[in-house]
Amino acid sequence: MLFLLGYCMYAHATVYTVNNHLEEDADKRIYTTLKAAHDAASSGDTIYVEGSSVRYDDATVTISKKLYVVGPGYFPGENPSVQVNKNQAEIYGIKISQGGAGSKLEGLSFYLSIDLYANDIAITHCKANVFIYADISNISITKSYLETFDYDYNYSYKVQNLMFANNVVTYRFEINNGSSGIIINNTFHLSYYFDIPNGVSIKNNILIADND
């Protein structure tokens, strides 16, 4: 419910479009890179990233304001009746800094990862690696396809009030001691590491260990 209340403000946001096959036109709020759209947007705005055969941006984009960034979803070619454009919207990488608290990412694919430094983040219908680089709280990750959910190897950051639901994880999953939240209705088909501490509730998940 907290996330639903938090995102009501997006209903009145300015909308920007990212499309690397169109000519950039700031007057019409069309940009060829996510960074350019981010820099033009204000907190609370929405950025639509259209499906493309070419990856967006050639470096990680820092989200430093509260934004809703939405693409067409992952594996769109495997759902032929859903949309005409069968391309995903692949982003090189996103870092959500503290200024990006409250942001939501939906329907995006990532060449590298989503790096979290901020509270109150929602990630849904994304294909990504997710890494935590700070003590953060109120993180929702749902209906996504992840290779890895983990921390910066040099630290022991905690995540509080994590909602991790209805995801597929294919390589590594780790939550540090002192964290809290719920892990529910996921499929973990892991070939490396799985660690969930006391204090985190785990319910109704499928765990497959692949040691080949």
C-alpha positions in Angstrom: 0.0 0.0 0.0 2.9 2.4 0.7 4.2 2.0 -2.8 0.7 2.5 -4.3 0.3 5.8 -2.4 3.8 6.9 -3.3 3.2 6.5 -7.1 -0.1 8.3 -7.3 1.8 11.5 -8.1 3.0 10.0 -11.4 -0.6 10.5 -12.8 0.1 14.2 -13.3 3.7 13.8 -14.5 5.3 15.1 -17.6 6.0 12.3 -20.0 9.3 11.9 -21.9 10.1 9.3 -24.7 13.4 7.6 -25.4 13.8 6.2 -28.9 17.2 5.8 -30.6 15.6 5.4 -34.0 14.0 8.9 -34.0 15.5 12.3 -34.4 15.9 13.9 -31.0 13.4 16.7 -30.4 13.5 18.4 -27.0 10.4 20.4 -27.8 8.4 17.2 -28.2 10.2 15.6 -25.3 11.8 12.9 -27.4 15.4 11.8 -26.7 17.7 9.3 -28.1 19.4 8.3 -24.7 18.1 7.7 -21.3 20.6 10.1 -19.8 19.3 13.0 -22.0 15.7 12.3 -20.9 16.7 12.0 -17.3 18.6 15.3 -17.4 15.5 17.0 -19.0 13.0 15.5 -16.6 11.9 16.8 -13.2 11.2 14.8 -10.0 7.9 12.9 -10.4 8.1 12.7 -14.2 7.7 9.6 -16.4 10.1 8.3 -19.0 9.0 5.8 -21.6 11.8 3.8 -23.2 10.7 2.2 -26.4 11.9 -1.2 -27.6 15.0 -1.1 -29.9 17.4 -3.5 -31.5 20.2 -1.2 -30.3 21.2 -0.8 -26.6 20.5 2.5 -25.0 23.4 4.5 -23.7 27.0 3.3 -23.5 27.6 3.9 -19.8 25.7 3.5 -16.6 23.0 6.3 -16.1 22.7 7.8 -12.6 19.1 8.4 -11.5 19.3 11.4 -9.2 15.6 12.3 -9.0 12.4 10.5 -8.4 11.3 9.0 -11.8 9.1 6.4 -13.3 11.1 4.7 -16.1 9.1 2.1 -18.1 9.9 -0.1 -21.0 8.0 -2.9 -22.9 9.1 -5.8 -20.7 11.7 -8.6 -21.1 11.5 -11.4 -23.6 8.9 -9.5 -25.7 9.6 -11.8 -28.7 8.3 -14.7 -26.8 4.9 -13.1 -26.4 3.9 -12.6 -30.1 0.4 -11.4 -29.5 1.2 -8.7 -27.1 2.9 -5.9 -29.1 4.1 -5.1 -32.6 7.6 -4.1 -31.7 9.3 -7.4 -30.5 12.5 -5.6 -29.2 13.2 -5.1 -25.6 14.5 -1.8 -24.2 18.0 -2.7 -23.1 19.8 -0.1 -20.9 23.5 -0.4 -20.3 23.1 0.1 -16.5 21.4 2.3 -13.9 22.6 3.6 -10.6 19.9 5.0 -8.4 21.5 7.6 -6.1 20.0 8.9 -2.8 18.3 11.7 -4.8 16.4 9.0 -6.8 14.6 7.7 -3.7 11.0 6.7 -4.6 11.8 5.8 -8.2 10.2 2.9 -10.1 11.7 0.9 -12.9 9.4 -1.3 -15.0 9.8 -3.4 -18.1 13.5 -2.7 -18.7 16.4 -5.0 -19.6 20.0 -4.3 -18.4 23.3 -5.2 -20.0 25.0 -4.6 -16.6 22.9 -4.0 -13.5 20.7 -1.9 -11.3 22.8 -0.4 -8.5 20.8 0.7 -5.5 21.9 3.5 -3.1 18.4 4.8 -2.3 15.3 3.9 -0.3 11.8 3.4 -1.5 12.6 1.7 -4.9 10.2 -0.5 -6.9 11.5 -2.7 -9.7 9.0 -4.8 -11.6 9.0 -6.8 -14.9 12.7 -6.1 -15.4 15.6 -8.4 -16.6 18.7 -7.4 -14.6 21.3 -8.0 -12.0 20.6 -6.0 -8.8 23.3 -4.9 -6.4 23.0 -3.0 -3.1 25.6 -0.3 -2.3 24.2 1.2 0.9 22.0 0.5 3.9 18.5 0.9 2.3 14.9 0.2 3.1 11.5 -0.3 1.4 12.7 -2.1 -1.7 10.2 -4.0 -3.8 11.3 -6.3 -6.6 8.5 -8.2 -8.3 7.9 -10.3 -11.5 11.5 -9.9 -12.7 14.1 -12.1 -14.2 17.4 -11.7 -12.3 20.8 -13.3 -12.7 22.0 -12.0 -9.4 20.7 -10.2 -6.3 23.7 -9.3 -4.0 25.8 -6.7 -2.3 29.1 -4.9 -3.0 31.6 -7.5 -2.1 33.6 -5.1 0.2 30.7 -4.3 2.6 27.9 -5.8 4.6 25.0 -3.5 3.7 21.6 -4.3 5.0 18.2 -4.0 3.4 15.1 -3.4 5.5 11.5 -4.2 4.5 12.4 -6.0 1.3 9.5 -7.4 -0.8 10.9 -10.0 -3.2 8.1 -11.7 -4.9 7.3 -13.7 -8.1 10.8 -13.5 -9.5 13.1 -15.9 -11.3 16.8 -15.9 -10.1 19.3 -17.8 -12.2 22.8 -17.4 -10.5 23.3 -15.9 -7.1 21.1 -14.6 -4.3 22.4 -13.1 -1.0 20.9 -11.0 1.8 23.2 -9.9 4.7 22.6 -10.4 8.4 20.4 -7.8 10.0 18.1 -7.4 7.0 14.4 -7.8 7.0 11.6 -8.6 4.6 9.7 -11.3 2.8 10.8 -13.7 0.0 7.7 -15.2 -1.5 6.6 -17.1 -4.7 10.0 -17.1 -6.4 11.9 -19.6 -8.5 15.6 -19.9 -7.6 17.6 -21.9 -10.2 21.0 -21.2 -8.9 24.5 -22.3 -9.8 26.5 -20.3 -7.3 25.2 -18.9 -4.0 22.0 -18.7 -1.9 22.0 -17.1 1.6 19.0 -15.7 3.5 19.5 -14.7 7.2 17.2 -15.0 10.2 14.8 -12.1 10.2 13.8 -12.5 6.6 10.7 -14.5 5.9 10.8 -17.1 3.1 7.6 -18.7 1.9 6.4 -20.8 -1.1 9.6 -20.6 -3.2 11.1 -23.2 -5.5 14.9 -23.8 -5.1 16.9 -25.7 -7.7 20.6 -26.1 -7.1 22.7 -26.5 -10.3 26.2 -27.6 -9.5 27.3 -28.7 -12.9 
